[in-house]
Amino acid sequence: MQRLPSQLVQSIVDMPGKFIDIAMADPLSAVLILIGAALVGAASLVFGYLSLGAAASLVIRPGSGRSPPREAK
């Protein structure tokens, strides 16, 4: 069980070199890696922006939510 964390760290360290080897093998591979990185980066930015906005709205205006509708008589 002790080898698992060290293997994980080693694979993370080796990953950039493997991506470079794959990207240099074929121009199409390089384009696909760049498109994948752009998609993941864009999704991360959007999620981060939305999460930051939600957290900021809780801190800035904690009681500014909509009130429930009044009951009809």
PyMOL commands that set and color helices and strands:
alter all, ss='L'
color gray80, all
select helices_A, chain A and resi 3-25+27-60
alter helices_A, ss='H'
color red, helices_A
deselect
rebuild
show_as cartoon
